[in-house]
Amino acid sequence: PPPGAPPLTSLPPQPAAESAVVVPDWYREGRARLGWGGAKPYDVMKEWFEHAIAHGIDSFIVGVDSSWLIDYHLVGSDDPPPFAEVAQAAAATGANLFLGVNFILGPYWQDQERYGRAVGAYGQELEAPPPLNDDYWLEALEPLYLGAAKAALDYPGIKGIEMDLELYGAGTLWYAQGFAFDDDTWGKAVGLVSELSGVLGSEAEGLQPAERLAWLVDKGVAGAVYNGFEALVVTRAAELREATWAINPDLELVSYGVMVSTAWFYYGWMRGLGTPERPTTLLSYDIATNQARALLNGDGVNVRILGGLLGVLFDPADLEKGLTNAGAGSDGYWLFQFSDFPYTWDPVAPQNCTELPMIIGRPSKVPTRRWICCKMGCGGTTWTERRRSWSVS
């Protein structure tokens, strides 16, 4: 930025009376400033946290292996857990640290037969657990959240857990409205229909997956069933929240979705995790989310929404505008990913690449520059491929 300009991470304060939903205490002046990246050793994380905090980003999601948290709850060990160094670096710098995990957890990949596959209205299968599978909620999601709660008690640098709801490896990005026709979820649909009519419930039991959606529409009960599905997710998510807060009532619950979705699974997830006193936070790549959030709040969904941007997809000159728009049109911004904006010289990086100025300046507010892997690539990956992969450096 030019001399005398405000830091690129500065945002206007959120008007206090804009929403009745409480602003989480880790938001500064009513807005969050958050970066995402991968776990590194203590010294690396500490240096990055200090540097970013000096320029306004004070909260961080660090991606970790979900098994670390599940094992921390179920197994335990006298040895420091793999996330210990990141948590200690956060505590040493005052950073708000959120441990980031993916929704499709290790137990599912280890035993897909046990949990099954989500099935769409036309028989299409996902390599993802059925969204209402009781065993998955109890055996995978619950131990994960309880492990995070316990970890935050033992390592005060941990502020919360961030659930990445994108369905990596499943064949789609998210559970669309129609992924509700596997046998497991349909069994719950039969129960919901039976509450309306015992005759219809009996009829529903014998339907094959490809027949189910048309039958729901023909009988005029599709809306009631989808609403019932949402209510079941609300119950499950609320039970998850209550069990987590029974161990650590201070743990913050954050989620990420590609967009703000009102499909029954995500609506129920947000409604169940948030309370009027403790709203959940949703990260999205939607930028102007204030209106969406107001509508959700008005419908009793206690959520705050952060606008996000992929830093490497922006030209350097546009990054400031991107951050400003993401933060000003929502409850704050989140940046994927902080490791794309290093600020120290890397002698291993190719020397004939395009330069990318760092968007977060040094204390003098004079941006430094370093070479970024591009045409020559790092590890054989071209700059274009690296941008498309969104992978953590």
C-alpha positions in Angstrom: 0.0 0.0 0.0 1.1 3.6 -0.4 2.8 5.4 2.5 0.4 6.2 5.2 -2.3 3.9 3.9 -4.1 1.7 6.5 -3.1 -2.0 6.8 -4.7 -4.2 4.2 -6.3 -6.1 7.0 -8.2 -3.1 8.4 -12.0 -3.3 8.2 -14.8 -0.9 9.3 -16.3 -1.9 12.6 -19.5 -3.9 12.5 -22.5 -1.8 13.5 -23.6 -3.0 17.0 -27.3 -2.9 16.3 -27.2 -4.7 12.9 -28.1 -8.1 14.2 -29.6 -9.5 17.4 -27.2 -12.5 17.1 -24.3 -12.2 19.5 -20.9 -11.4 18.1 -18.3 -14.1 19.2 -15.7 -12.7 21.5 -12.8 -13.6 19.2 -14.1 -11.2 16.6 -12.4 -7.8 16.7 -14.7 -4.7 16.5 -17.5 -7.1 15.4 -15.6 -8.7 12.5 -13.3 -11.7 12.2 -9.9 -11.8 10.4 -8.9 -15.3 9.8 -6.3 -17.2 7.8 -6.1 -20.9 6.8 -3.1 -23.1 6.4 -1.3 -26.3 7.2 0.5 -27.4 10.3 4.2 -26.6 10.5 6.8 -26.9 13.3 6.6 -24.6 16.3 9.2 -22.1 15.2 7.6 -21.7 11.8 4.1 -21.3 13.2 5.2 -18.9 15.9 7.0 -16.6 13.4 4.0 -16.6 11.1 1.5 -16.0 13.9 3.5 -13.1 15.2 3.9 -11.5 11.7 0.2 -11.9 10.8 -1.0 -10.6 14.2 1.2 -7.5 13.8 -0.9 -6.7 10.7 -4.4 -7.5 11.8 -5.0 -11.2 11.2 -5.4 -12.7 14.6 -7.3 -15.9 14.0 -6.1 -19.0 12.2 -7.4 -22.4 11.0 -4.6 -25.0 10.9 -5.5 -28.2 9.1 -4.8 -31.3 11.1 -5.4 -35.1 10.6 -8.8 -35.9 12.2 -7.3 -39.1 13.7 -5.2 -36.9 16.0 -8.4 -35.6 17.7 -10.3 -38.9 17.6 -7.4 -40.7 19.2 -6.9 -37.9 21.7 -10.4 -38.7 23.0 -10.5 -42.5 22.6 -6.9 -43.6 23.2 -4.9 -40.9 24.9 -1.1 -41.0 25.3 1.6 -39.7 27.6 3.4 -38.4 24.5 2.6 -34.9 23.2 -0.1 -35.1 20.4 0.9 -34.1 16.9 -1.0 -30.8 17.2 0.9 -29.8 20.3 3.5 -27.5 18.7 0.9 -25.6 16.7 -1.2 -25.1 19.9 1.9 -24.0 21.9 2.8 -21.5 19.1 -0.7 -20.1 19.3 -0.6 -19.8 23.1 2.8 -18.1 22.9 1.6 -15.4 20.5 -2.0 -14.9 21.5 -3.4 -16.3 18.3 -6.9 -17.7 18.1 -6.3 -21.2 16.8 -8.9 -23.4 15.3 -8.0 -27.0 14.4 -9.4 -27.7 10.9 -10.7 -31.2 9.9 -12.7 -32.6 7.0 -16.2 -34.0 7.3 -15.4 -37.4 5.8 -13.3 -38.7 8.6 -10.8 -41.6 8.8 -13.2 -44.1 10.2 -15.3 -43.8 7.0 -12.4 -44.5 4.7 -11.4 -47.4 6.9 -14.8 -49.1 6.8 -17.1 -47.8 4.1 -19.1 -51.0 4.3 -20.1 -50.3 7.8 -21.3 -46.7 7.1 -22.6 -47.1 3.6 -22.9 -44.5 0.8 -25.1 -41.6 0.3 -27.5 -42.1 -2.7 -29.2 -39.5 -4.8 -32.7 -39.4 -6.2 -31.7 -41.2 -9.4 -29.5 -43.8 -7.8 -26.2 -42.0 -8.0 -23.8 -42.9 -5.2 -21.3 -40.8 -3.3 -18.2 -42.0 -1.5 -19.5 -40.3 1.6 -21.5 -41.5 4.6 -25.3 -41.1 4.4 -25.9 -37.7 6.1 -28.2 -39.2 8.8 -26.2 -42.3 9.5 -26.4 -42.7 13.3 -23.2 -44.8 13.6 -21.2 -42.2 11.7 -22.4 -39.4 14.0 -21.7 -41.4 17.1 -18.5 -43.3 16.2 -16.7 -40.6 14.1 -18.1 -37.1 14.5 -18.7 -37.3 18.3 -15.2 -38.6 19.3 -13.7 -36.0 17.0 -15.5 -33.1 18.7 -14.9 -34.5 22.2 -11.2 -34.9 21.3 -11.1 -31.2 20.3 -12.8 -30.2 23.5 -10.4 -32.1 25.6 -7.4 -30.9 23.5 -8.4 -27.2 24.1 -8.6 -27.8 27.8 -5.1 -29.3 27.8 -3.7 -26.8 25.3 -5.2 -23.3 25.9 -3.9 -22.0 22.6 -6.7 -23.9 20.9 -9.8 -21.7 20.5 -12.1 -24.0 18.6 -12.6 -26.6 15.9 -13.4 -25.9 12.2 -15.3 -28.5 10.3 -14.7 -28.5 6.5 -18.0 -29.6 5.1 -16.7 -30.1 1.5 -16.9 -33.8 0.5 -13.4 -34.4 -0.7 -13.1 -37.6 -2.7 -16.8 -38.2 -2.7 -17.6 -37.3 -6.3 -19.3 -34.0 -5.4 -18.7 -30.9 -3.3 -21.6 -31.2 -0.9 -24.8 -33.1 0.0 -27.3 -31.7 -2.5 -31.0 -31.7 -1.4 -31.6 -35.0 -3.1 -28.9 -37.1 -1.4 -31.5 -38.7 0.8 -32.4 -42.0 -0.9 -29.9 -44.6 0.5 -31.6 -47.3 2.6 -30.4 -45.8 5.8 -31.8 -42.3 5.2 -34.9 -43.8 3.6 -35.6 -45.7 6.8 -35.9 -42.4 8.5 -38.1 -41.1 5.7 -40.4 -44.1 6.3 -40.6 -43.2 10.0 -41.5 -39.6 9.1 -44.2 -40.6 6.6 -45.6 -43.1 9.1 -46.2 -40.3 11.5 -48.4 -38.7 8.9 -50.1 -41.9 7.7 -49.6 -45.5 8.7 -50.8 -46.6 5.2 -48.4 -44.4 3.4 -45.6 -45.5 5.7 -46.2 -49.2 4.8 -46.3 -48.3 1.1 -43.0 -46.4 1.4 -41.2 -49.4 2.9 -41.2 -51.4 -0.3 -39.9 -48.7 -2.7 -36.6 -49.0 -4.5 -34.2 -46.0 -4.5 -35.1 -44.9 -8.0 -38.8 -44.8 -7.1 -38.6 -42.9 -3.9 -38.5 -39.2 -5.0 -41.3 -39.6 -7.5 -43.4 -41.3 -4.8 -42.8 -38.5 -2.3 -43.8 -35.9 -4.8 -46.8 -37.9 -6.0 -48.1 -38.3 -2.4 -47.5 -34.7 -1.5 -45.2 -35.4 1.4 -41.8 -34.4 0.0 -41.7 -31.1 1.8 -42.7 -32.7 5.1 -40.0 -35.4 4.7 -37.2 -32.9 3.9 -38.3 -30.8 6.9 -38.1 -33.9 9.0 -34.6 -34.6 7.7 -33.5 -31.1 8.7 -35.0 -31.5 12.2 -33.1 -34.8 12.6 -29.8 -33.0 11.7 -30.7 -30.2 14.1 -31.1 -32.8 16.9 -27.9 -34.6 16.0 -25.8 -31.3 15.7 -27.3 -30.0 19.0 -26.4 -33.2 20.8 -22.9 -32.9 19.4 -22.6 -29.3 20.6 -24.0 -30.1 24.0 -21.6 -33.1 24.5 -18.7 -31.0 23.3 -19.6 -28.1 25.6 -20.1 -30.5 28.6 -16.4 -31.1 28.4 -15.3 -27.6 27.3 -18.0 -24.9 27.3 -15.6 -22.4 25.8 -14.8 -24.3 22.6 -15.9 -22.3 19.5 -17.6 -24.2 16.7 -16.8 -23.1 13.1 -17.7 -24.7 9.8 -16.7 -24.1 6.1 -18.9 -24.6 3.1 -18.2 -23.6 -0.5 -21.3 -21.5 -0.4 -24.1 -20.6 2.0 -26.4 -23.5 1.4 -29.9 -23.9 2.7 -30.2 -27.6 1.7 -31.7 -29.5 4.6 -28.4 -31.0 5.8 -26.5 -27.7 6.1 -29.5 -25.7 7.4 -29.9 -28.3 10.1 -26.1 -28.3 10.8 -26.0 -24.6 11.3 -29.2 -24.5 13.4 -28.0 -27.3 15.7 -24.5 -25.9 16.3 -25.5 -22.3 17.0 -27.4 -20.8 20.0 -28.6 -17.2 20.5 -25.8 -16.8 23.1 -23.1 -18.6 21.1 -23.7 -18.4 17.4 -21.7 -20.7 15.1 -19.5 -19.2 12.4 -19.7 -20.3 8.8 -16.8 -19.7 6.3 -17.9 -19.4 2.7 -16.5 -18.2 -0.6 -19.6 -16.1 -1.0 -18.5 -12.5 -0.4 -21.6 -10.4 0.2 -23.3 -12.5 2.9 -24.9 -9.9 5.2 -28.3 -10.3 3.6 -28.1 -14.1 3.7 -27.1 -14.0 7.3 -29.9 -11.6 8.2 -32.4 -14.0 6.6 -30.9 -17.0 8.4 -30.9 -15.1 11.7 -34.5 -14.1 11.2 -35.4 -17.8 10.7 -33.7 -18.7 14.0 -30.4 -19.9 12.6 -27.8 -18.5 14.9 -24.8 -18.0 12.6 -22.2 -15.5 11.6 -20.8 -15.7 8.1 -17.3 -14.8 6.8 -16.5 -14.1 3.2 -13.5 -15.9 1.8 -11.1 -15.6 -1.0 -8.4 -17.7 -2.7 -5.4 -15.5 -2.5 -3.4 -17.0 -5.4 -6.3 -16.6 -7.8 -6.1 -12.8 -7.4 -3.6 -10.5 -9.2 -1.5 -8.8 -6.5 -3.0 -5.5 -7.3 -6.5 -6.8 -6.6 -5.8 -8.5 -3.3 -6.4 -5.5 -1.2 -9.8 -4.9 -2.8 -10.6 -8.6 -2.4 -10.0 -8.6 1.3 -11.9 -5.4 1.8 -14.9 -6.7 -0.1 -14.9 -10.0 1.6 -14.7 -8.4 5.0 -17.0 -5.4 4.5 -19.8 -7.4 2.9 -19.9 -10.1 5.6 -18.9 -10.6 9.3 -15.3 -10.6 8.4 -13.0 -12.3 6.0 -11.0 -15.6 5.8 -8.0 -16.1 3.6 -7.0 -19.3 1.9 -4.2 -19.8 2.5 -1.5 -18.0 4.6 1.3 -20.2 3.3 0.8 -18.7 -0.1 2.1 -15.4 1.2 5.4 -16.1 2.8 7.7 -13.2 3.6 11.2 -14.7 3.9 13.5 -15.5 1.0 13.5 -19.2 -0.1 16.8 -20.1 -1.7 15.4 -23.4 -3.0 12.6 -21.7 -5.0 13.3 -21.2 -8.8 14.8 -17.9 -9.6 13.0 -17.2 -12.9 9.4 -17.0 -11.7 6.9 -14.2 -11.4 7.1 -12.2 -8.2 4.1 -12.0 -5.9 4.1 -9.1 -3.4 3.1 -10.1 0.1 -0.3 -8.6 1.0 0.5 -8.3 4.6 3.5 -5.9 5.0 6.2 -5.9 7.6 5.8 -3.5 10.6 7.2 -0.7 8.4 4.2 -1.4 6.1 6.7 -1.8 3.2 5.8 -5.0 1.4 8.6 -7.5 0.9 8.8 -9.7 -2.2 9.9 -13.3 -2.7 10.0 -15.7 -5.6 7.0 -18.0 -5.8 7.1 -21.3 -7.6 5.5 -20.7 -10.9 6.6 -21.7 -14.4 9.5 -23.9 -13.1 7.3 -25.2 -10.3 8.0 -26.8 -7.0 8.3 -30.6 -7.0 7.3 -30.7 -10.6 4.0 -28.7 -10.1 3.5 -25.8 -12.4 2.2 -22.5 -11.2 -1.1 -23.0 -13.0 -1.5 -26.5 -11.6 -0.6 -25.2 -8.2 -3.3 -22.6 -8.4 -5.9 -25.2 -9.5 -4.9 -27.7 -6.8 -5.5 -25.3 -3.8 -3.0 -27.5 -2.0 -1.2 -26.4 1.1 2.5 -25.5 0.5 
